[in-house]
Amino acid sequence: MGQIDMSKYAIRTDLAIEAIEVSKAKDGIKSEEENVLGVKITRVDLLDDGIKLLNKKKGRYITIEFEDVTDTNEKENVKEVFSMEFKKLLSYLGINENDTCLLIGLGNQKSTPDALGPAVVDNIIVTKHLFDLGTVSDGFRSVSAISPGVMGQTGIETSEIIFGIVKRVKPDFIIVVDALASSSISRINKTIQMTDTGIHPGSGVGNARKEISRELLDIPVIAIGVPTVVDAVTIVSDTINFLQKQMAYNKENINNPANRLIDPSCVDYTKEEKDLSFEEKSNLMGIIGTLGDDEVRQLIYEVLSPVGYNLMVTPKEVDFIIEKLSDIIAGGINVALHKNVTDI
């Protein structure tokens, strides 16, 4: 029997921490975790040894995880943490306070899950024109911003538009903001990733274009993204996993009298370590219960893809959340780039 090409069943994710979790890779990876203001920060450096296994570029990846940006207090905490981490990344890359910046908001403004980049551009303090006129005060740096749209709107590769602008404007560094894809429904709209490795426009929906990176532009490129979509294969496979976790939780706690006072809808069983045995999984779900995570994903892919049902899905309140997330990212960037801006 010939070998099956597993590449098409690979988990679709733009997040380095998810790629590490799935691959269980350890070699060539340097990481640290920290919790600030209730926000989890994971800093990962991918070294030469870890690149091939993870299918990620060598570089630094900073991931900020949170629960609910619609909560005012948590939103402000996330904004403060994001700004702090972004400043650290600028320092790590050797970017000085007077270096000029071009911010690029990738995505389609008419498609809400893909509108994060353009929404951030709308809230960025741009100053390049003021520097050109000589009317800007101290404490600001030269910043320009653009939303180039997508190739379906312009007929031009996004990277070609950006290369032309960079050639003319000559910024010292670039910030690119885009929507991403996640391999877990628990991280949708709850994670911000920053990296110095650049970005492939459209990679979140499996339509990667030419990359925008330091290697191609010869200046630092910082990519910032939030996973706003997840594919149907991931939703179904996660649901099967959650069902098993819920059954394991109920089995462990059903006879505990104290639990009768707890609303079952308030219990986050997904964080429990307990799991069903192989026999219990088999009794619950038949042959599907005996499969590993990768095999379940492969099976679901084979069921949904031929009929065109491996859809990309986003939460129904995505328009409201994109507004909050774009405010967090734009506010954090403004404070990090301009010394005279302190209100985030």
Backbone torsions as a table, in degrees:
resi	resn	phi	psi	omega
1	MET	NA	132.6	179.2
2	GLY	-71.7	157.4	179.6
3	GLN	-75.7	144.2	177.9
4	ILE	-85.4	134.5	175.8
5	ASP	-75.0	107.0	-175.9
6	MET	-85.3	-3.4	-175.2
7	SER	-62.3	-35.5	-178.2
8	LYS	-73.7	-15.1	177.6
9	TYR	-95.3	1.8	-176.1
10	ALA	-61.6	143.9	179.5
11	ILE	-65.4	127.9	-177.9
12	ARG	-86.9	110.6	178.6
13	THR	-150.8	145.1	174.3
14	ASP	-100.7	-2.7	-175.0
15	LEU	-92.9	126.9	-179.0
16	ALA	-63.5	-39.0	-177.2
17	ILE	-66.1	-31.0	177.0
18	GLU	-72.5	-39.5	177.4
19	ALA	-61.5	-37.5	178.8
20	ILE	-68.7	-43.1	-179.9
21	GLU	-61.5	-43.7	-177.2
22	VAL	-69.3	-44.2	-176.4
23	SER	-77.6	-20.5	-175.1
24	LYS	58.6	26.3	-179.5
25	ALA	-72.7	147.4	177.7
26	LYS	-130.2	-36.2	-178.6
27	ASP	-68.9	139.0	177.4
28	GLY	75.9	15.5	-177.7
29	ILE	-126.8	126.0	175.2
30	LYS	-117.1	121.9	-175.2
31	SER	-141.0	156.7	175.1
32	GLU	-148.8	150.2	-179.9
33	GLU	-122.3	150.1	179.1
34	GLU	-151.3	148.4	176.8
35	ASN	-118.7	118.5	-179.3
36	VAL	-126.7	123.9	178.9
37	LEU	55.0	33.6	179.9
38	GLY	79.2	7.9	-179.3
39	VAL	-109.6	129.0	-178.9
40	LYS	-85.9	130.0	179.4
41	ILE	-118.6	128.1	175.5
42	THR	-122.3	121.1	178.9
43	ARG	-108.8	123.2	-177.2
44	VAL	-125.3	131.5	170.6
45	ASP	-111.1	118.8	175.4
46	LEU	-91.4	120.2	179.8
47	LEU	-96.1	177.4	-175.6
48	ASP	-54.1	-39.8	-174.0
49	ASP	-67.6	-24.3	-173.6
50	GLY	-99.3	0.0	-171.0
51	ILE	-71.5	-49.1	-172.2
52	LYS	-63.8	-44.3	-177.2
53	LEU	-64.0	-37.8	-175.7
54	LEU	-89.1	-13.3	-175.5
55	ASN	58.7	36.1	176.8
56	LYS	-126.0	153.0	-179.2
57	LYS	-77.3	152.5	174.8
58	LYS	-62.0	134.8	178.1
59	GLY	155.0	-169.3	-177.9
60	ARG	-102.3	134.5	178.3
61	TYR	-126.7	123.6	178.5
62	ILE	-115.2	124.2	-177.3
63	THR	-118.2	129.0	178.5
64	ILE	-113.6	122.5	-177.1
65	GLU	-117.9	140.3	-176.6
66	PHE	-148.9	-179.5	-175.0
67	GLU	-108.2	-49.3	-169.2
68	ASP	-151.6	101.5	179.7
69	VAL	-79.8	-3.2	173.9
70	THR	-80.1	-13.4	173.1
71	ASP	-82.1	123.8	-172.5
72	THR	-58.1	-46.4	-178.3
73	ASN	-64.9	-43.7	-179.4
74	GLU	-67.7	-37.1	177.9
75	LYS	-59.2	-44.7	179.9
76	GLU	-65.9	-36.5	177.8
77	ASN	-65.6	-43.1	179.5
78	VAL	-63.6	-40.7	179.9
79	LYS	-62.8	-42.3	179.6
80	GLU	-65.3	-43.9	179.8
81	VAL	-65.6	-42.7	179.3
82	PHE	-60.3	-46.4	-179.7
83	SER	-62.0	-40.9	179.4
84	MET	-62.7	-46.0	-179.0
85	GLU	-69.4	-34.0	179.1
86	PHE	-67.6	-39.5	176.3
87	LYS	-61.2	-41.1	179.0
88	LYS	-63.4	-38.6	-179.9
89	LEU	-67.3	-39.3	176.0
90	LEU	-60.0	-43.9	179.6
91	SER	-65.0	-42.1	179.6
92	TYR	-59.7	-35.8	-178.8
93	LEU	-85.3	-1.9	178.5
94	GLY	74.5	26.4	179.7
95	ILE	-84.8	123.7	-176.9
96	ASN	-86.6	164.9	-174.9
97	GLU	-69.6	-16.1	178.6
98	ASN	-103.2	-0.6	178.2
99	ASP	-65.7	138.5	-177.4
100	THR	-82.0	148.4	-172.7
101	CYS	-127.3	140.5	168.6
102	LEU	-117.5	121.3	178.4
103	LEU	-104.2	130.5	-177.0
104	ILE	-119.3	122.8	177.2
105	GLY	-99.9	100.3	-179.7
106	LEU	-79.2	154.8	174.8
107	GLY	120.6	174.4	-177.9
108	ASN	-104.1	113.0	-176.7
109	GLN	-64.1	-20.8	-179.1
110	LYS	-86.3	-6.2	177.5
111	SER	-116.9	106.1	-169.4
112	THR	-52.9	-46.9	-179.9
113	PRO	-63.2	-19.4	-178.2
114	ASP	-105.0	10.5	-172.4
115	ALA	-98.8	10.0	-177.5
116	LEU	-59.9	-48.7	-178.0
117	GLY	-58.1	-54.5	177.7
118	PRO	-59.3	-34.9	179.3
119	ALA	-66.7	-37.0	177.2
120	VAL	-66.5	-43.2	179.2
121	VAL	-57.3	-37.7	-178.8
122	ASP	-62.2	-21.3	-175.7
123	ASN	-112.1	9.0	-179.6
124	ILE	-85.8	140.0	175.3
125	ILE	-80.8	106.8	-179.9
126	VAL	-96.4	138.2	-172.5
127	THR	-134.9	-4.7	-174.0
128	LYS	-56.7	-41.1	-179.1
129	HIS	-64.6	-31.4	178.5
130	LEU	-71.6	-37.3	175.1
131	PHE	-65.0	-39.1	178.9
132	ASP	-63.3	-33.8	179.9
133	LEU	-87.7	-11.7	-179.4
134	GLY	73.3	29.5	-176.7
135	THR	-115.8	17.2	-177.8
136	VAL	-98.9	143.8	-179.2
137	SER	-88.5	170.7	178.1
138	ASP	-65.1	157.3	177.9
139	GLY	94.2	1.6	176.7
140	PHE	-123.3	151.5	174.1
141	ARG	-112.8	163.7	179.2
142	SER	-75.0	116.9	-179.4
143	VAL	-130.5	129.2	172.5
144	SER	-120.8	158.7	-176.2
145	ALA	-148.6	148.6	-180.0
146	ILE	-153.7	147.5	171.2
147	SER	-114.1	100.7	-173.6
148	PRO	-76.9	-3.3	-177.8
149	GLY	75.8	-166.4	180.0
150	VAL	-118.8	163.1	-174.5
151	MET	-61.4	-30.0	177.9
152	GLY	-65.1	-21.9	178.6
153	GLN	-93.3	-37.4	-172.5
154	THR	-102.0	-23.9	-174.6
155	GLY	76.8	6.8	-177.5
156	ILE	-122.9	137.3	174.5
157	GLU	-55.3	130.8	179.6
158	THR	-55.2	-40.4	-179.0
159	SER	-63.3	-34.9	179.3
160	GLU	-67.1	-38.8	176.2
161	ILE	-61.4	-45.9	-177.4
162	ILE	-66.6	-42.6	179.1
163	PHE	-59.9	-39.1	178.8
164	GLY	-65.4	-41.5	179.5
165	ILE	-66.2	-43.9	-179.2
166	VAL	-61.5	-40.7	-179.9
167	LYS	-62.4	-34.7	-177.5
168	ARG	-86.2	-45.6	-173.7
169	VAL	-82.1	-32.5	178.5
170	LYS	57.7	57.6	176.2
171	PRO	-72.9	160.1	177.9
172	ASP	-82.2	-27.0	176.0
173	PHE	-156.2	163.9	-175.2
174	ILE	-125.9	141.9	170.0
175	ILE	-116.5	126.9	178.9
176	VAL	-117.1	128.6	179.8
177	VAL	-116.9	132.2	-177.5
178	ASP	-153.3	157.9	171.7
179	ALA	-78.3	146.3	-177.7
180	LEU	-120.6	178.6	173.2
181	ALA	-118.3	150.6	-179.4
182	SER	-122.7	156.8	175.6
183	SER	-97.7	9.7	-179.9
184	SER	-142.0	131.6	179.9
185	ILE	-67.9	-20.2	-178.4
186	SER	-72.0	-14.5	-178.6
187	ARG	-104.5	-2.1	-178.9
188	ILE	-64.3	124.4	-179.9
189	ASN	60.6	19.3	-179.3
190	LYS	-128.8	16.7	-175.9
191	THR	-145.9	137.8	171.2
192	ILE	-121.1	129.5	176.9
193	GLN	-115.1	133.8	171.5
194	MET	-118.2	140.7	178.3
195	THR	-151.5	153.7	177.5
196	ASP	-97.8	14.4	-175.4
197	THR	-95.6	-0.7	-178.1
198	GLY	84.4	-161.5	-172.6
199	ILE	-156.8	154.1	171.0
200	HIS	-107.6	107.4	178.8
201	PRO	-56.0	134.2	176.8
202	GLY	85.3	-1.6	-176.5
203	SER	-65.3	-26.9	-178.2
204	GLY	-62.5	-26.6	-179.9
205	VAL	-114.0	24.3	175.8
206	GLY	70.9	27.0	-177.3
207	ASN	-130.0	54.5	-172.3
208	ALA	-66.0	134.4	176.3
209	ARG	-106.1	-170.7	-179.5
210	LYS	-62.0	136.8	-174.0
211	GLU	-71.1	157.0	173.6
212	ILE	-116.8	108.8	-171.5
213	SER	-150.6	170.2	178.4
214	ARG	-63.6	-35.4	-178.7
215	GLU	-61.3	-34.0	-177.4
216	LEU	-91.5	-29.9	-175.1
217	LEU	-104.5	-14.2	177.5
218	ASP	65.9	23.2	172.1
219	ILE	-140.5	157.0	-179.8
220	PRO	-59.3	137.3	176.5
221	VAL	-125.1	115.2	178.2
222	ILE	-101.5	122.9	178.7
223	ALA	-104.3	131.7	178.4
224	ILE	-123.7	130.9	-178.7
225	GLY	-150.0	159.1	175.7
226	VAL	-129.8	129.6	175.6
227	PRO	-70.2	118.9	-178.3
228	THR	-115.5	-8.8	-179.1
229	VAL	-135.3	156.4	176.3
230	VAL	-144.4	147.1	-177.9
231	ASP	-85.7	162.1	-175.2
232	ALA	-63.6	-33.5	177.8
233	VAL	-58.3	-43.6	179.5
234	THR	-65.2	-42.2	-179.4
235	ILE	-61.3	-45.9	-178.2
236	VAL	-67.1	-45.4	-178.7
237	SER	-66.5	-37.5	175.9
238	ASP	-64.7	-38.9	179.7
239	THR	-62.8	-41.0	176.8
240	ILE	-62.1	-42.7	178.7
241	ASN	-64.8	-42.0	179.2
242	PHE	-65.7	-37.4	178.6
243	LEU	-60.1	-43.4	179.7
244	GLN	-66.7	-39.0	178.1
245	LYS	-65.4	-39.6	179.1
246	GLN	-64.6	-42.2	178.7
247	MET	-63.7	-39.2	178.4
248	ALA	-64.8	-40.3	178.9
249	TYR	-65.2	-45.8	-179.4
250	ASN	-62.3	-40.0	179.8
251	LYS	-61.6	-38.1	-177.2
252	GLU	-77.5	-28.2	-169.3
253	ASN	-119.3	-3.1	-172.4
254	ILE	-63.4	-30.5	-177.8
255	ASN	-95.7	6.6	179.2
256	ASN	-85.1	113.5	-177.1
257	PRO	-57.3	-31.4	-177.9
258	ALA	-63.9	-28.4	-177.1
259	ASN	-73.4	-13.2	178.5
260	ARG	-68.4	-18.4	179.4
261	LEU	-92.1	-3.7	-177.1
262	ILE	-101.0	130.5	175.3
263	ASP	-67.6	118.8	-177.8
264	PRO	-56.7	-28.6	-178.9
265	SER	-71.9	-11.6	-179.3
266	CYS	-97.1	-0.6	-177.8
267	VAL	-92.6	123.7	176.8
268	ASP	-93.0	85.0	-177.5
269	TYR	-71.6	-14.3	-178.0
270	THR	-67.1	-21.0	-179.6
271	LYS	-90.3	-2.0	179.9
272	GLU	-75.7	144.6	-179.4
273	GLU	-84.5	-19.8	-177.7
274	LYS	-63.6	146.2	178.7
275	ASP	-142.6	160.0	177.2
276	LEU	-76.5	154.7	174.7
277	SER	-74.7	167.6	179.0
278	PHE	-58.0	-43.0	-179.2
279	GLU	-66.1	-40.5	179.5
280	GLU	-65.6	-39.6	177.0
281	LYS	-63.6	-39.6	179.3
282	SER	-66.0	-41.3	179.2
283	ASN	-67.1	-35.2	-177.8
284	LEU	-74.4	-44.4	-170.4
285	MET	-126.6	11.4	178.3
286	GLY	66.1	-141.1	-175.3
287	ILE	-64.4	-29.9	179.1
288	ILE	-64.1	-33.5	179.8
289	GLY	-68.2	-16.9	-179.5
290	THR	-91.1	-6.8	-177.1
291	LEU	-85.1	151.3	173.4
292	GLY	-77.3	171.4	-177.5
293	ASP	-58.6	-44.8	-179.6
294	ASP	-64.3	-37.8	180.0
295	GLU	-69.4	-37.4	176.3
296	VAL	-63.4	-44.5	179.6
297	ARG	-62.3	-42.7	179.3
298	GLN	-61.6	-43.6	-179.6
299	LEU	-62.6	-45.6	-178.6
300	ILE	-65.6	-39.4	176.9
301	TYR	-59.2	-44.6	-178.4
302	GLU	-67.3	-25.8	178.3
303	VAL	-80.2	-44.0	-172.4
304	LEU	-85.5	-38.0	-172.4
305	SER	-63.7	-44.2	-178.1
306	PRO	-60.4	-27.6	-179.2
307	VAL	-99.9	7.3	175.6
308	GLY	74.1	25.8	-176.4
309	TYR	-105.2	10.0	173.9
310	ASN	-82.8	70.0	-173.5
311	LEU	-76.3	154.8	169.8
312	MET	-90.7	127.6	-169.6
313	VAL	-121.3	146.6	177.2
314	THR	-137.6	153.2	179.7
315	PRO	-61.8	151.9	-176.3
316	LYS	-66.2	-25.7	-178.7
317	GLU	-94.0	23.1	-172.4
318	VAL	-61.6	-32.5	-179.3
319	ASP	-63.2	-40.6	179.6
320	PHE	-68.9	-41.0	-177.8
321	ILE	-70.6	-38.9	178.0
322	ILE	-60.1	-37.5	177.4
323	GLU	-60.9	-43.6	-179.8
324	LYS	-68.5	-44.2	-178.1
325	LEU	-66.0	-40.0	179.5
326	SER	-66.1	-33.7	176.6
327	ASP	-66.7	-40.4	178.1
328	ILE	-62.3	-49.6	-175.3
329	ILE	-69.2	-45.9	179.9
330	ALA	-64.3	-43.0	179.4
331	GLY	-62.8	-43.2	179.1
332	GLY	-64.8	-39.5	178.6
333	ILE	-66.8	-43.8	-179.7
334	ASN	-58.0	-44.4	179.6
335	VAL	-66.5	-40.1	-178.4
336	ALA	-69.2	-31.9	-175.8
337	LEU	-87.2	-30.8	-173.4
338	HIS	-119.2	120.4	179.8
339	LYS	-63.2	-31.1	-177.1
340	ASN	-81.4	-4.8	177.6
341	VAL	-98.7	117.0	-178.5
342	THR	-120.8	-18.7	-177.4
343	ASP	-89.6	110.7	179.3
344	ILE	-109.7	NA	NA
